[in-house]
Every structure is written in structure tokens, then in C-alpha cells.
Amino acid sequence: MKGCIEFIVRLIQAGRRAYARKWSFFGVFAFVFFMNVATLEKLDILPETINAVPTVVLAASPLLATSASMPTPSVVSELPTKIEIPKLDRLVDIMNPTTTVIATLDKELLKGVVRYPTSAKLGETGNVVLFGHSSYLPVVGNQAYKAFNNIKKLVEGDTIIVYSSSTAYTYRVRTVEKKIAANDGILLSTTGRVLTLTTCNSFGSPKENRFVVTADFVESRASDTAQGGTAMKIANKIALAVALLPLAFACLSGFTKAFGAGTGMPMMKGLKNPTELAALVERALKRDPTGKSLLDSARCKKNGSCATAHDYFHGIRRAHPSVQLGDIAELPRYLRSLVKQPAPKGEWYMSRMLVRGEKQTYDHAGWKRAFFKGEVVWDDPNTGEHILAGDCGNIVAPRPIKSEAPVSPPIKRCVELVFNAPIGGHVRWGIGTLAGRALLADECNAQRQDDGSWVSWYGECDICTPAIGYIRGAIGGTAQVFQKFLYPVMHTKQTLRFSTEIWTNLAYVCLDASGTQSCGVYMRPQDWKDRYRVEIPDALWVWGNCPG
């Protein structure tokens, strides 16, 4: 039951993907449809019937004029079995009823072409009269209704071949005429060996006119009936193969466009949150620092979620150049910083995995679709950009993601700590660390008051005493403070700037004003949450009774 449900879900998802590319899919569908019609037409198995059945009424028809003298038999006298009209690409069976009863002849016409019973046989001197249906409907259920379609297009000199069980009789067209059935008859007895084809020129009733083709005998040769149609059968097979080739390519193209070159699959289906993805990336990087091994082989086998850390790293950088990812080792930290948000409206571009047998390929281009109701996205908290689709773990972008697009080095971004301080007072601050050293020198390490120019940290204070006991309780018993500063406040707004190394360390800030000292505000590693800008609310400052 579970497998059935999963299959239905996949069908629904495939339909959604096809709808997301509806115009491309419609174009391919239309092409495939018409190629199918053409192929079925070639096979004479178009699955449609007509409501009205064209009938040839033969009762008392003056079109077949009788004669007192019947055809004089020749040495050879054979019944026809098939007729081939090369110009029309036509090979049809011939029926040979023994009665001129109209009901019987009408019934035989439903099987193919009919030889009029009292007309000449093949090899005899006289007129071999064959009649059959023709229809102007594009689709019919019984191909006998199209036996003599377009014989009016034959011209003088065209070839017609009639087969017996052992001989092929070749005739050459002499005339093609439109005759009025009430006035013009077909003579059954002639001085030569003649073939006459006749069919109605209209659909429905009454059928007052006929197209009549008269042809003269040219030669006969030994030929098995089945072999007699070999050339046309081979031609038909070749034509069918030619028709099927573009059809196969069209079908392949249709599935490629709608469902991907291979099968389009999610990058990492079933993730609960970005932290789970970050953990998968960390484990994969420990196995393979290049990030090219599968994040989760079990998921890959189960639902095609065959992404690697390499796919996510380069995919995110291409789709979101503003993201600060200089090295693949930074990917887990970045993924943990993403926050869950309701999915946006409108259509978005998404990457995906293409699975072909045992081969998995990351597809930057993916497809464009709208999010479904209830879906979520994982956003960059600093830029507000939608990074990943929560339902499938695919990378999201507002514009096409081009795999060949060059990836620029990431723009240097710094971490800012913003707060207000009383003018005329002082700011005391420092950094607690477990690294056993001070923060590394970096261009980000600066400060400013109000919106003035950035200047390097200043006011280093060797005599300032931090609350080392509290710091060690917050981040670890071996914590040390190597960098301590004290500077005067000239403007209310204060900004301290750091490199992202601060995210793994503790920063503390205290304020002095009018001889009174505030308690410190401490930013622990878990408080940064990989944010690039943190503002300390005024309400957090507590004056007096600070811990030692």
C-alpha cells in the first residue's frame, strides 16, 4: 500500500512539474500527438469509427452495362486477389463474390475491393471491373472505406498491378473520367484485355456520379501474391521506421523537458530543518573533504535525493552571489543560520537532481514553478533571500541559475554589534576566547561612532578587569581575555565591527556614565546565530549590582 501511495505521489509531482513548464510540454505533446496520428495512418489502424457508412448501391445500376456475349476465356483464367496502385501507395485485398445480389456485394465491400462477378477474370480477354469505397473523412474505423481514395488523381501512363495467387498483371492507365451513373455504362465485354476501377465521387446519398479509371493490359509475370506486395511492404516499413524515429525523439524530448533529462528528483527530500542538512554536510566532508560524496546514500536510493555538499556549495554561490561562502568547510555553519519562512508567491527557479540509472547529476537550470500551499523556504537571515525550498531541499532563485555562469569571489562581509551609549561616558568592551590567542588581525576589525568613518579598534586597556568568572561560566573554564578596550563616548550610536571569527567567541560590553557603571551585555557564540548585524536593545542595560 505504501509503495502504491508513493507511486501516486510521484505521478502528481510529475504532473506539477509538467504544468510548471506547460508551454514547452504543450508544444512537445502536440508534436507527439500529430506524429502518432501520422504513424497510425501509415499503419491503417487509426482508432476511430465513422457515424455514417458510405454505401455503394448497385441495384439496377446502368453503370455496368450487360452484353449478350460473355468474355471469351484465354488460355489463362485467374481470380484477382490484390490490387496495388504505386502512385497512391495502396495495396488492397480483392473480394470475388459469385452472386450479383446487392446485399452480398455491399457486405463484400466492407472487406476491400470487389470484382464484379460477371466481369472478366485475369488472363481473359474482356474487362476486369473492380469497384470499391472511397471516403473523404480523415479518420475511419474500417480502412476498406478508403480502398479507392484519390483514384481521380491518377493520370495517363500510371501503373496499376493486379495479383492472382501466382501471377502479377500490369496495366497502364488510359483514361480517368467522371461519369454519371444514369447515363454512362461500363461494358463488360471488350476486344482487348482491360481493367476498370470505379468508385463514388461523394459521401452519403444519393451517389449519382462515379470516378472511372480505365487501364490497358501491359504484361504478366510469375509472382507469388505475398511477394507481389513485398516492395510496397518494405517501403511501408521504411516509411514507418522514418515516422517512428522522430516520434521516439519527440517522446524523449517531451519527457526531458517535462521531467528532466533522466528523472528530475529533489536534492534532499524529507529534511526537517536546515540543521539536519548541515549535519549531513559535516559528516560528508569528514569522509571526503572535496564534498563530492553523497550526503545520504539511503535517501538517494529511496527517493532520488542524491545531492552532495559540492552541489550545495557551488549551487548556492551561483544562485546567490551575495552569500558569504569562501570555502566548502563554511557550508555547515551557513546552513545552520538559515531560518524557516512561509513560501513566497509567484514562480521561482529551482535546481534539482537528475537521476539516470546509477548516475546522478546536479542540474543548475532545474525548472520554474510556484510553491504549493503549505510549503516553506529556508531564508538567509541577513539578506532575506530565499535559499532553499523546505519540501525538497532544492536551491531557490528568482532568476534562472546558469551552470556556466562564473562565480565571483565572495564579497567580504563583517559582523556588526550596534548599541547606544550615554554621551560623555565610556565604553568598556573585550573578547573572551577558548582559542588561546587574540582574534586574528582583519580588515573588519574596526569601530565607529554614529555614522562616521570606520577606524581600527582603539583604547586598548591593560588595566581593565573583565568579569572573568562569568565569562568562563558562559563559554568554558579555560576562557581568556586577550583584547580589552576603553574609549570615550562622543555620539550616542556605537558600532563595533568584527570578522566572522567572532561567531565562535564571546564579546562583552559595559557602559560608564556619571561615575556609574552598567552590568555587561555578553554575546556568547550561540547568541550570534551567524548574524552579520546584532543590535543591543537599550532595555538590556542594567546599572549597578554587576557580577564579579
C-alpha positions in Angstrom: 0.0 0.0 0.0 2.8 2.4 0.9 4.5 1.7 -2.5 1.2 2.5 -4.3 0.9 5.8 -2.4 4.5 6.8 -3.2 3.8 6.0 -6.9 0.7 8.1 -7.0 2.6 11.0 -5.2 5.4 10.7 -7.8 2.8 10.9 -10.6 1.2 14.0 -9.0 4.7 15.6 -8.7 5.4 14.8 -12.3 2.2 16.4 -13.3 3.0 19.5 -11.3 6.5 19.7 -12.9 4.9 19.3 -16.4 2.4 22.1 -15.6 5.2 24.3 -14.4 6.6 24.1 -17.9 3.2 23.9 -19.6 4.0 25.7 -22.8 7.1 23.6 -23.6 5.1 20.5 -22.6 2.1 21.5 -24.7 4.4 22.0 -27.8 6.0 18.6 -27.3 2.6 17.0 -26.7 1.1 18.5 -29.8 4.1 17.3 -31.9 4.0 13.8 -30.4 0.2 13.7 -30.9 0.3 14.5 -34.6 3.3 12.2 -35.2 1.2 9.4 -33.6 -1.7 10.2 -35.9 0.6 10.1 -38.9 2.1 6.8 -37.8 -1.3 5.2 -37.1 -2.5 6.5 -40.5 0.5 4.7 -42.0 -0.4 1.5 -40.3 -4.1 1.9 -41.3 -5.2 1.5 -37.6 -6.5 4.9 -36.7 -8.8 4.1 -33.7 -11.9 6.0 -34.8 -15.1 5.0 -36.5 -17.4 7.0 -38.7 -21.0 7.6 -37.8 -22.3 7.3 -41.4 -21.2 4.3 -43.5 -20.8 5.1 -47.2 -22.6 2.6 -49.3 -22.3 1.7 -53.0 -25.8 1.0 -54.3 -25.5 -1.4 -57.2 -29.1 -2.4 -57.8 -30.1 -1.8 -61.4 -27.1 0.4 -61.8 -26.7 1.3 -65.5 -23.0 2.0 -64.9 -22.4 -1.8 -65.5 -23.8 -2.4 -69.0 -24.6 -6.1 -69.8 -23.9 -7.8 -73.0 -25.3 -10.9 -74.6 -21.8 -12.2 -75.2 -19.7 -13.0 -72.2 -15.8 -12.6 -72.2 -14.0 -15.2 -74.2 -11.7 -17.2 -72.0 -8.0 -17.0 -72.7 -5.5 -19.8 -72.0 -5.1 -18.4 -68.5 -8.1 -17.5 -66.3 -7.4 -16.4 -62.7 -9.3 -14.6 -60.0 -7.7 -11.4 -58.7 -6.6 -11.4 -55.0 -4.9 -8.0 -54.5 -4.6 -4.7 -56.3 -1.5 -2.4 -56.0 -1.6 1.3 -57.0 2.1 2.5 -56.5 1.3 6.2 -57.1 -1.2 6.2 -54.2 0.9 3.8 -52.0 -2.1 1.5 -51.9 -2.2 -2.3 -51.6 -5.8 -3.7 -51.0 -7.4 -7.2 -51.0 -9.9 -8.1 -53.7 -13.1 -10.0 -52.9 -14.6 -12.3 -55.5 -18.3 -12.9 -54.8 -20.2 -15.4 -57.0 -23.5 -13.5 -57.0 -24.7 -10.1 -58.1 -27.1 -9.8 -55.2 -26.7 -6.2 -54.0 -26.7 -7.1 -50.2 -23.9 -9.6 -50.8 -21.8 -7.1 -52.8 -22.3 -4.4 -50.1 -21.1 -6.8 -47.5 -18.0 -7.8 -49.5 -17.2 -4.1 -50.0 -16.6 -3.9 -46.2 -13.7 -6.2 -46.7 -11.9 -4.5 -49.6 -12.2 -4.0 -53.3 -14.8 -6.2 -55.1 -14.6 -7.7 -58.6 -18.0 -7.6 -60.3 -18.9 -11.3 -60.6 -19.8 -11.4 -64.4 -16.8 -9.3 -65.5 -13.6 -10.9 -66.9 -11.0 -12.7 -64.9 -7.3 -12.1 -65.1 -5.8 -13.5 -68.2 -9.1 -13.4 -70.1 -10.0 -11.1 -73.0 -12.5 -8.7 -71.6 -13.0 -6.1 -68.9 -11.9 -6.8 -65.3 -14.2 -4.5 -63.4 -13.2 -3.6 -59.8 -15.1 -1.3 -57.5 -14.6 -0.1 -54.0 -15.4 2.6 -51.4 -13.8 6.0 -51.1 -14.2 8.4 -48.2 -13.3 12.0 -47.7 -13.3 11.6 -43.9 -9.8 12.0 -42.4 -10.3 9.1 -39.9 -12.3 5.9 -40.5 -12.6 2.8 -38.5 -12.6 0.4 -41.4 -9.9 1.0 -44.0 -12.0 -0.6 -46.7 -13.9 2.7 -46.8 -10.6 4.2 -48.2 -9.8 1.5 -50.7 -10.1 3.7 -53.8 -9.4 7.1 -52.2 -7.9 9.5 -54.7 -8.0 7.3 -57.8 -9.2 10.5 -59.5 -5.6 11.7 -59.1 -4.3 9.0 -61.4 -3.2 10.2 -64.9 -2.5 8.5 -68.2 0.5 6.3 -68.0 0.3 5.5 -64.3 0.8 1.8 -63.4 -1.7 -0.5 -61.7 -0.8 -4.1 -60.7 -3.4 -6.8 -60.0 -2.2 -10.0 -58.4 -3.6 -13.5 -58.6 -2.3 -16.3 -56.4 0.6 -16.8 -58.8 0.9 -14.0 -61.3 1.2 -10.2 -61.4 -0.7 -8.4 -64.1 0.5 -4.9 -65.0 -1.9 -2.3 -66.5 -1.3 1.2 -67.7 -3.9 3.9 -67.1 -5.5 5.1 -70.3 -8.3 7.5 -69.0 -9.7 8.9 -65.8 -13.2 10.1 -66.1 -16.1 11.4 -64.0 -19.3 9.7 -65.2 -23.0 10.0 -64.5 -24.2 6.6 -63.4 -27.6 7.0 -65.0 -26.1 7.8 -68.5 -22.7 6.1 -68.8 -22.2 2.4 -68.6 -19.1 0.2 -68.3 -19.0 -2.5 -71.0 -18.2 -5.9 -69.6 -17.1 -7.3 -73.0 -14.3 -5.7 -74.9 -11.9 -6.8 -77.7 -8.8 -6.4 -75.6 -7.7 -7.1 -72.0 -8.9 -4.1 -70.0 -9.0 -3.2 -66.3 -11.7 -0.7 -65.0 -11.7 0.8 -61.5 -14.8 2.7 -60.3 -15.8 4.4 -57.0 -18.3 7.0 -55.8 -17.3 10.7 -56.0 -19.3 11.8 -53.0 -20.1 10.8 -49.4 -23.6 9.8 -48.4 -26.6 9.5 -50.7 -27.5 9.9 -53.4 -24.3 8.8 -55.3 -25.1 9.9 -58.8 -21.5 10.2 -60.1 -18.6 7.9 -60.4 -14.9 8.2 -61.0 -13.9 5.6 -63.6 -10.3 4.6 -64.3 -9.7 2.6 -67.5 -6.3 0.8 -67.9 -4.9 -1.4 -70.6 -3.0 -4.7 -70.1 0.8 -4.4 -70.5 2.3 -7.7 -69.2 2.1 -10.5 -66.8 4.8 -12.2 -64.8 5.0 -15.0 -62.3 4.8 -13.7 -58.8 3.5 -15.0 -55.5 0.8 -12.8 -54.1 2.6 -12.2 -50.9 5.8 -11.5 -52.8 3.8 -9.2 -55.1 3.3 -6.8 -52.3 6.8 -7.1 -50.9 8.2 -3.9 -52.4 5.3 -1.9 -51.0 5.5 -3.6 -47.7 9.2 -2.9 -47.5 8.5 0.7 -48.5 5.8 0.9 -45.8 8.2 -0.4 -43.2 10.9 2.0 -44.1 8.3 4.9 -44.1 7.1 3.6 -40.7 10.6 3.5 -39.3 11.2 7.0 -40.6 8.0 8.2 -39.0 8.8 6.4 -35.7 12.3 7.9 -35.4 11.1 11.5 -34.9 8.3 10.2 -32.8 10.8 8.5 -30.5 12.9 11.6 -30.3 9.9 13.7 -29.7 8.8 11.5 -26.8 12.3 11.6 -25.4 12.3 15.3 -25.8 8.9 15.6 -24.1 10.0 13.6 -21.1 13.2 15.5 -21.0 11.5 18.9 -20.9 8.7 17.9 -18.6 10.5 15.6 -16.2 14.2 16.2 -16.9 16.9 14.6 -18.9 16.6 11.5 -16.8 14.3 11.7 -13.9 14.1 15.1 -12.0 14.5 14.4 -8.3 14.7 16.6 -5.2 18.2 17.4 -3.9 17.4 16.3 -0.3 13.8 15.2 0.3 12.4 14.9 3.8 14.6 17.3 5.8 13.1 18.6 9.0 15.2 21.7 9.2 18.5 23.3 7.9 20.4 21.9 10.9 19.7 18.4 9.8 21.1 19.3 6.3 24.2 20.9 8.0 24.8 17.7 10.0 24.7 15.7 6.8 27.1 18.0 5.1 29.6 17.9 8.1 29.6 14.1 8.0 30.1 14.0 4.3 33.0 16.5 4.5 34.7 14.3 7.1 34.5 11.3 4.7 35.5 13.4 1.6 36.8 17.0 2.1 36.0 17.8 -1.6 32.4 17.3 -0.8 31.7 15.1 -3.8 30.4 12.0 -1.9 26.6 11.5 -1.4 25.1 13.2 1.6 22.7 10.4 2.3 23.0 7.2 0.2 19.9 5.7 1.8 17.8 8.8 0.7 19.4 8.6 -2.8 18.3 5.0 -3.2 14.8 5.6 -1.7 13.7 8.8 -3.5 16.5 10.0 -5.7 17.8 12.6 -3.2 21.4 12.3 -4.4 22.9 15.7 -3.7 26.4 16.3 -2.4 28.0 19.0 -0.4 29.7 20.1 -3.6 26.3 20.6 -5.3 25.0 22.8 -2.4 28.2 24.8 -2.1 28.5 25.7 -5.8 24.8 25.9 -6.3 24.2 28.4 -3.6 27.1 30.5 -4.7 25.8 30.6 -8.2 22.2 31.3 -7.3 23.1 33.8 -4.5 26.4 35.6 -5.1 25.9 37.7 -2.0 26.2 34.7 0.3 29.5 34.7 2.2 30.9 31.2 1.3 34.6 31.3 0.6 35.2 27.6 1.3 33.1 24.5 1.3 34.1 24.0 5.0 31.9 27.0 5.8 28.8 25.4 4.4 27.5 23.7 7.6 27.7 26.9 9.5 25.9 28.8 6.8 23.1 26.2 6.6 22.5 26.4 10.3 22.0 30.1 10.1 19.0 29.7 7.7 15.6 30.4 9.1 12.2 28.9 8.2 9.7 31.1 6.5 6.4 30.6 4.6 6.9 30.0 0.9 6.6 33.2 -1.3 4.1 33.7 -4.0 4.8 33.6 -7.7 7.1 31.4 -9.8 10.7 30.6 -8.8 13.5 28.8 -10.4 14.7 25.7 -8.6 17.7 23.4 -9.1 17.3 19.6 -8.9 19.0 16.3 -9.2 18.8 14.3 -12.5 19.0 10.5 -12.0 19.7 8.2 -14.9 20.2 4.7 -13.7 23.2 4.7 -11.4 24.3 8.2 -12.5 23.3 11.4 -10.6 23.8 14.9 -12.0 23.2 18.2 -10.3 21.1 20.4 -12.6 21.5 24.1 -12.1 18.8 25.1 -14.5 16.1 22.8 -13.0 12.7 24.2 -13.6 10.4 27.1 -12.8 7.3 26.6 -10.7 5.2 28.2 -8.0 5.3 26.9 -4.4 2.4 24.7 -3.3 0.2 25.6 -0.5 1.8 24.8 2.9 5.4 24.7 1.5 8.2 26.6 3.4 11.5 28.1 2.4 14.8 28.5 4.4 15.9 32.1 4.2 19.2 33.9 4.8 18.6 35.9 7.9 21.0 38.7 6.9 19.8 39.3 3.3 16.3 37.9 3.5 16.9 35.9 0.3 15.1 32.6 -0.2 17.9 30.0 -0.3 16.3 26.5 -0.1 12.9 25.0 -0.7 12.0 23.2 2.6 9.9 20.5 0.9 12.7 19.2 -1.4 15.9 20.9 -0.3 16.3 22.4 -3.7 18.2 25.7 -4.2 15.8 28.5 -5.0 16.4 31.6 -7.1 14.3 34.5 -8.5 16.1 34.1 -11.9 17.5 31.2 -14.0 20.5 29.6 -12.4 23.1 29.2 -15.1 25.7 26.5 -14.6 28.2 28.2 -16.8 28.0 31.5 -15.0 31.3 32.5 -13.4 31.3 32.6 -9.7 32.9 35.7 -8.3 34.9 35.5 -5.1 32.6 36.3 -2.2 32.3 39.9 -1.1 33.9 40.4 2.3 31.2 40.9 4.9 31.8 41.9 8.5 29.8 41.3 11.7 28.4 44.5 13.4 27.4 44.9 17.0 25.3 48.1 17.4 24.2 49.8 20.7 23.5 53.2 22.3 25.8 54.7 24.9 25.4 57.9 27.0 27.4 60.9 25.6 30.3 61.9 28.0 30.6 58.3 29.4 32.9 55.5 28.3 32.5 52.1 26.7 34.5 49.2 28.1 34.5 46.0 26.0 36.5 42.9 25.3 36.6 39.4 23.7 36.6 36.1 25.6 38.0 33.1 23.8 38.9 29.5 24.2 41.4 29.7 21.3 44.4 30.6 23.5 45.1 33.7 21.4 43.6 37.0 20.4 41.3 37.4 17.4 43.4 37.4 14.2 44.1 40.8 12.5 41.4 41.5 9.9 40.2 44.5 7.9 36.8 44.1 9.5 38.1 44.7 13.0 37.0 48.4 13.4 34.6 50.7 15.2 32.8 54.0 14.7 30.5 56.4 16.5 27.2 57.5 14.9 27.7 57.1 11.1 31.2 58.4 10.9 34.2 56.8 9.4 35.4 53.4 10.4 38.6 53.3 12.5 40.6 50.4 13.9 39.8 49.4 17.4 41.4 51.8 19.8 41.7 52.5 23.5 43.4 49.2 24.4 43.2 48.9 28.2 45.6 46.6 30.0 44.3 47.6 33.5 40.6 46.9 32.7 39.3 44.0 34.7 36.7 41.8 32.9 34.2 39.6 34.7 36.4 36.5 34.0 34.4 34.3 36.3 31.2 35.0 34.4 33.0 34.6 31.0 34.4 31.2 31.9 31.0 30.1 33.2 29.5 31.1 29.8 31.9 29.6 27.4 34.3 27.3 29.3 36.7 27.2 32.3 39.8 27.9 30.2 38.5 31.1 28.6 40.9 34.0 28.5 40.5 37.7 27.6 43.4 38.9 25.4 41.8 42.0 23.9 40.3 44.7 26.3 39.4 48.3 25.3 38.2 51.6 26.8 37.2 54.7 24.9 35.1 57.9 25.4 31.6 58.3 24.0 31.2 61.3 21.7 27.9 60.2 20.0 25.0 58.0 21.1 25.2 55.4 18.4 28.1 53.0 18.7 29.1 50.2 16.3 31.8 47.6 16.9 32.8 45.6 13.8 34.4 42.1 13.7 35.4 39.4 11.3 33.2 36.2 11.3 35.7 34.7 13.8 33.7 36.5 16.5 30.9 33.9 15.9 32.9 31.3 17.8 33.9 33.7 20.6 32.3 35.9 23.3 32.1 39.7 23.2 31.2 41.7 26.2 30.3 45.5 26.5 29.9 47.6 29.6 29.0 51.3 29.9 30.2 54.1 32.3 28.3 57.3 32.9 28.5 59.9 35.6 30.6 57.6 37.8 28.1 54.8 37.5 28.9 51.5 35.8 26.4 49.2 33.9 26.5 45.5 34.0 27.9 43.9 31.0 26.0 42.6 28.0 27.5 39.3 26.8 27.3 37.9 23.3 28.1 34.2 23.5 28.8 32.0 20.4 25.2 30.7 20.5 23.8 34.3 20.7 25.4 35.3 17.4 23.5 32.8 15.3 25.7 33.6 12.4 24.2 37.0 12.1 26.1 39.9 10.4 24.3 42.6 12.4 23.1 42.4 16.0 21.6 45.4 17.9 21.6 45.5 21.7 18.3 47.0 22.9 18.5 49.8 25.5 16.4 47.7 27.9 19.2 45.2 28.3 21.5 47.6 30.1 21.4 47.1 33.9 23.2 49.6 36.1 24.8 48.5 39.4 25.0 45.2 41.2 27.0 43.5 38.5 28.5 40.0 38.9 32.2 39.8 39.6 
